Amino acid sequence: MRSMHRIWFKAIVLVAALWLTSSEVHAQEGAGPCPPGMGYYGTHGGIPSCGQAGNNQAPTTHWEDRWGAIATDPKKGTLGIVTNMSSQGSATQIALSECQSKGGTACKLDIWYANQCAAMVVGDTGYNTKAGATVDAAIKAAMKVCMSATGHCHAYYSACSPAAQVQ
């Protein structure tokens, strides 16, 4: 009788151990969108963050600003554009230089923007530039100004300079 109790006791312990091990494996596998063996540390900027399993620290990442600029010489019709620059100064300088290299003699900076988008809208009697969170937002803002001043407005140029994730 005593040996029968030992066998049942060992069977119960074995089943309990298997059940606990199985629960840990399933919990680890379902812990986010990471590959097997990687730990999930949440999302950062909409991007899942995975790291070495058992490491309680999230990977160190940060965001760096990116700049864009538009420069023009309206009399000559030249346009200088630049995106994804690391500083406002370099963005404005390169946009002005590009305008001049295309034949502009009176190039001026129309707009600089950081971590967003910009658009140039042209109408019958002029143009304007606006920035926005998206290309659509920038075009919409520039169209609104254009339509209040002139007719036959259309988007001529648009681009974005989103912040860059750096590890």
CORPE-V254666 format. One record per backbone hydrogen bond with DSSP energy under -1.0 kcal/mol. CO is the residue of the C=O (numbers start at 1). NH is the residue of the N-H. E is the energy in kcal/mol with one decimal. If there is no record, write none. Layout:
co | nh | e
CO | NH | E
CO | NH | E
This chain:
co | nh | e
1 | 5 | -1.8
2 | 6 | -1.8
3 | 7 | -2.1
4 | 8 | -2.1
5 | 9 | -2.8
6 | 10 | -2.8
7 | 11 | -2.3
8 | 12 | -2.5
9 | 13 | -2.4
10 | 14 | -2.6
11 | 15 | -2.5
12 | 16 | -2.5
13 | 17 | -2.5
14 | 18 | -2.3
15 | 19 | -2.4
16 | 20 | -2.4
17 | 21 | -2.3
18 | 22 | -2.4
19 | 23 | -2.0
20 | 24 | -1.9
21 | 25 | -2.0
22 | 26 | -2.2
23 | 27 | -2.3
24 | 28 | -2.3
25 | 29 | -2.4
26 | 30 | -1.7
28 | 31 | -1.2
35 | 38 | -2.0
37 | 53 | -1.5
39 | 51 | -2.1
42 | 49 | -2.8
44 | 47 | -1.0
47 | 44 | -2.5
49 | 41 | -3.1
51 | 39 | -3.2
52 | 55 | -2.0
62 | 166 | -3.5
64 | 164 | -2.6
66 | 115 | -2.7
67 | 85 | -2.8
68 | 113 | -2.4
69 | 82 | -1.8
70 | 110 | -2.7
70 | 111 | -1.7
71 | 80 | -3.4
72 | 108 | -2.7
73 | 77 | -1.9
73 | 78 | -1.4
78 | 73 | -1.9
80 | 71 | -3.0
82 | 69 | -2.1
85 | 67 | -2.7
87 | 91 | -1.9
88 | 92 | -2.6
89 | 93 | -2.4
90 | 94 | -2.4
91 | 95 | -2.1
92 | 96 | -2.3
93 | 97 | -2.4
94 | 98 | -2.6
95 | 99 | -2.0
96 | 100 | -2.2
97 | 101 | -2.5
99 | 104 | -2.0
100 | 103 | -1.8
108 | 72 | -2.5
111 | 70 | -2.6
113 | 68 | -2.5
116 | 161 | -2.8
117 | 132 | -2.2
118 | 159 | -2.0
119 | 130 | -2.0
120 | 156 | -3.1
120 | 157 | -1.6
121 | 128 | -2.0
122 | 154 | -2.2
126 | 123 | -3.5
128 | 121 | -2.6
130 | 119 | -2.5
132 | 117 | -3.1
134 | 138 | -2.2
135 | 139 | -2.8
136 | 140 | -2.6
137 | 141 | -2.2
138 | 142 | -2.3
139 | 143 | -3.0
140 | 144 | -2.0
141 | 145 | -1.4
142 | 146 | -2.4
143 | 147 | -3.2
144 | 148 | -1.2
146 | 149 | -1.3
146 | 150 | -2.8
151 | 124 | -2.3
154 | 122 | -2.7
157 | 120 | -3.0
159 | 118 | -2.7
164 | 64 | -2.8
166 | 62 | -2.8
